[in-house]
Amino acid sequence: MSREASAADPHSTVKDQVVELYEDLEHEVQREVHNPLDSSQGDLLVRKHINGLAITFFILIALSLLAAIVGYAMYTHT
């Protein structure tokens, strides 16, 4: 990729990416939570994201453990 092509990219700066991420988060919250003052809807949004993070961390830990076991088995196998 040439330098001119990356400079022409509208998402080339970190500031643009952060602003876009923040706007996406705003739209997601507005779509998911119809009444922001209703705590049950806010809790539902938080619960969805916490569950996703917990599952992601569980998968990452399982993959690391599996990689460690495979690495140990390969190292000790002669």
HELIX and SHEET records of a PDB file:
HELIX    1   1 ARG A    3  ALA A    8  1                                   6    
HELIX    2   2 VAL A   14  GLU A   32  1                                  19    
HELIX    3   3 SER A   39  THR A   76  1                                  38    
END                                                                             
